[in-house]
Amino acid sequence: KIFHRLQLFVRACAAMDFRSMGRPIPPLTKLMSMAQLTKDQQRHLTQVFAALAAGVVLSAVGVWIHLRVLAIEPWIAGLASGLCMMGLSASKSNEINENKVAMFVGCVVLKGMAIGGLIDVVSQVHPEVLPTAFLGTLAVFSCFALSAMFAKRRSYLFLGGILASAGTYLMLIQLVNAFIIGSHLADNVILYGGLCLFLGYVLFDMQLILEQASQGDKDVLRHAVTLYIDLVAIFIRLVVILTQNAQKKERKRR
């Protein structure tokens, strides 16, 4: 009897006409409209995403260099990439010059070399993880970026303080876990917490870029690197999570 009533309720909900309730469903074209963005903001975002796409391709080149040409320690490549990023962030000009392009290329290529070791190990153990993680990263990043673009102006900027605090706590947990605790639970907290952290940063950074662009700060390469950091961080964590899940499935089969 209860199940029958539940079926009737589900059918009633499915047949419900929202227009008759005075709640018209907006068309998809209106939901995806970029009318709230100025032409300058739209043009700037186009350039930023183009630079971001170029950065992803150059990172793949960096991975190839690590695997086929020159394998260097990940921390060295990561440190060098961070220095290039700092140099790029220190620029206050919107102009794209040779020095900024060189720092951008160095940042993304060296980052690719830094994660080349991880890519190499995963490709030998579970190669199917890499395309899944890459496509998953693009899907999740795109959804959160679009959400920030179409949301009310400045509605996600409040996340800045929360994300900074969360990042500090995760760093403290990582230090304590590395030298004192050594807990698998703490590792999972750091892994999944870091994934949520950088998903939040996608929302925050996207709206911050839009706000800065509206105030005249249109440094394409610096903004592209900001989103690139979020993208790579999400990708790395998805690779680790999917690899762990694949290993668990293998153990269950055995």
C-alpha positions in Angstrom: 0.0 0.0 0.0 2.8 2.4 0.9 4.7 1.5 -2.2 1.6 2.1 -4.4 1.2 5.6 -2.8 4.8 6.3 -3.5 4.3 5.4 -7.1 1.4 7.7 -7.4 3.3 10.5 -5.8 6.3 10.0 -8.2 3.9 10.0 -11.2 2.2 13.2 -10.0 5.6 14.9 -9.6 6.6 13.8 -13.1 3.4 15.1 -14.6 3.4 18.4 -12.8 3.3 21.5 -15.0 5.6 24.1 -13.4 4.0 26.8 -15.7 0.6 26.2 -14.1 2.3 27.0 -10.7 3.5 30.3 -11.9 7.1 29.0 -12.1 8.0 29.0 -15.8 11.1 27.0 -16.6 13.6 29.4 -18.2 15.0 28.3 -21.6 18.5 26.9 -21.8 19.7 29.8 -24.0 18.7 32.1 -21.1 20.4 30.0 -18.5 23.6 29.9 -20.6 23.5 33.6 -21.6 26.6 35.6 -21.1 24.8 38.9 -21.2 25.8 39.7 -17.6 29.4 39.8 -18.8 30.7 42.8 -20.6 32.3 42.5 -24.0 35.7 43.2 -22.5 35.2 40.5 -20.0 34.1 38.0 -22.6 37.1 38.9 -24.8 39.4 38.6 -21.8 38.0 35.2 -20.8 38.4 33.9 -24.4 42.1 34.9 -24.3 42.6 33.4 -20.9 41.0 30.0 -21.8 43.1 30.0 -25.0 46.3 30.5 -23.0 45.1 27.8 -20.5 44.6 25.3 -23.4 48.1 26.1 -24.7 49.4 25.6 -21.1 47.8 22.1 -21.0 49.4 21.2 -24.3 52.8 22.5 -23.2 52.5 20.5 -20.0 52.0 17.4 -22.0 55.2 18.3 -23.8 56.9 18.6 -20.4 55.7 15.1 -19.5 57.1 13.8 -22.7 60.4 15.5 -22.0 60.5 13.9 -18.6 59.8 10.4 -20.0 61.9 10.5 -23.2 64.5 13.2 -23.0 65.5 14.4 -19.5 64.1 13.1 -16.2 64.8 15.4 -13.3 63.7 15.3 -9.7 60.1 16.3 -9.3 60.8 18.7 -6.5 63.4 20.5 -8.6 61.0 20.9 -11.6 58.3 21.9 -9.2 60.4 24.5 -7.5 61.6 25.9 -10.9 57.9 26.0 -12.1 57.0 27.9 -8.9 59.7 30.5 -9.5 58.5 31.1 -13.0 55.0 31.5 -11.7 56.1 34.0 -9.0 58.0 35.9 -11.7 54.8 36.0 -13.8 52.7 37.0 -10.9 55.0 39.9 -10.0 54.3 41.6 -13.3 51.8 44.5 -13.1 51.5 45.1 -16.8 48.7 43.7 -19.0 51.1 43.7 -22.0 52.2 40.2 -23.2 56.0 40.5 -23.8 58.7 37.9 -24.5 59.7 37.7 -20.8 56.2 36.9 -19.7 55.7 34.3 -22.4 59.0 32.7 -21.5 58.0 32.5 -17.8 54.6 31.1 -18.8 56.1 28.4 -21.0 58.7 27.6 -18.4 56.0 27.4 -15.6 53.8 24.9 -17.5 56.5 22.8 -19.1 58.4 22.4 -15.8 55.1 21.5 -14.1 54.6 18.8 -16.7 58.1 17.5 -16.0 57.3 17.6 -12.2 54.3 15.3 -12.6 56.0 13.2 -15.3 57.0 10.6 -12.7 53.5 10.2 -11.5 52.2 9.8 -15.1 54.9 7.2 -15.8 54.1 5.1 -12.8 50.3 5.2 -13.4 50.7 4.5 -17.1 52.6 1.3 -16.3 50.2 0.0 -13.6 46.7 1.3 -14.6 47.0 3.1 -18.0 43.2 3.4 -18.3 43.2 5.8 -15.3 44.9 8.7 -17.2 42.3 9.4 -19.9 39.5 9.0 -17.4 41.2 11.4 -15.0 41.9 13.9 -17.8 38.3 13.9 -19.1 36.9 14.0 -15.5 39.1 17.0 -14.8 37.9 18.8 -17.9 34.3 18.1 -17.0 34.5 19.1 -13.4 36.6 22.2 -14.1 34.3 23.3 -16.9 31.2 22.9 -14.7 32.6 24.8 -11.8 34.1 27.5 -14.1 30.7 28.0 -15.9 28.9 28.1 -12.5 31.2 31.0 -11.4 30.8 32.8 -14.7 27.0 32.6 -14.7 26.5 33.2 -11.0 25.7 36.5 -9.4 28.6 38.9 -9.5 31.0 38.5 -6.5 28.8 35.8 -5.0 31.8 33.4 -4.6 34.5 35.9 -3.6 33.7 35.3 0.1 35.2 31.8 -0.4 38.7 33.3 -0.4 39.1 33.4 3.4 37.5 30.0 3.9 39.7 28.3 1.3 42.8 29.9 2.7 42.0 28.6 6.2 41.1 25.2 4.8 44.4 25.0 2.9 46.3 25.9 6.1 44.6 23.2 8.1 45.2 20.6 5.4 48.9 21.6 5.3 49.1 21.2 9.1 47.4 17.8 8.9 49.9 16.8 6.2 52.9 17.8 8.3 51.6 16.1 11.4 50.7 13.0 9.5 54.1 12.8 7.7 56.2 13.1 10.9 54.0 11.8 13.7 50.8 10.0 12.9 51.2 8.2 9.6 47.5 7.5 9.4 45.7 6.2 6.3 42.6 8.1 7.3 44.6 11.4 7.4 45.9 10.6 3.9 42.3 10.3 2.7 41.4 13.6 4.4 44.3 15.3 2.7 43.5 13.8 -0.7 39.7 14.4 -0.8 40.0 17.6 1.2 42.5 18.9 -1.3 40.2 18.0 -4.2 37.4 19.9 -2.6 39.7 22.8 -1.9 40.8 23.3 -5.5 37.2 22.9 -6.8 36.4 25.8 -4.5 39.3 27.7 -5.8 38.0 27.3 -9.4 34.8 29.2 -8.3 36.8 31.8 -6.4 39.5 32.4 -9.0 37.1 32.6 -11.9 35.0 35.3 -10.2 38.2 37.1 -9.0 39.5 37.1 -12.6 36.2 38.6 -13.8 36.3 41.2 -11.1 39.9 42.2 -11.9 39.1 42.3 -15.6 36.2 44.7 -14.9 38.7 47.0 -13.0 41.2 47.0 -15.9 43.5 44.2 -14.7 43.6 42.0 -17.9 46.9 40.1 -17.5 46.0 37.1 -19.7 49.0 34.9 -18.8 48.8 35.5 -15.1 45.1 34.7 -15.0 45.7 31.6 -17.2 48.3 30.4 -14.8 45.9 30.9 -11.8 43.4 28.6 -13.4 46.1 26.3 -14.6 47.2 25.6 -11.0 43.6 24.6 -10.1 43.3 22.4 -13.2 46.5 20.5 -12.5 45.8 20.1 -8.8 42.4 18.6 -9.6 43.9 16.3 -12.2 46.6 15.0 -9.9 44.1 14.2 -7.2 41.8 12.5 -9.6 44.6 10.3 -10.9 45.5 9.3 -7.3 41.9 8.6 -6.4 41.2 6.5 -9.5 44.4 4.6 -9.1 43.6 3.7 -5.5 40.1 2.6 -6.6 41.6 0.4 -9.4 44.0 -1.2 -6.9 41.1 -1.9 -4.5 39.2 -3.6 -7.3 42.2 -5.7 -8.2 42.6 -6.9 -4.5 39.0 -7.8 -4.4 39.3 -10.0 -7.5 42.2 -11.8 -6.0 
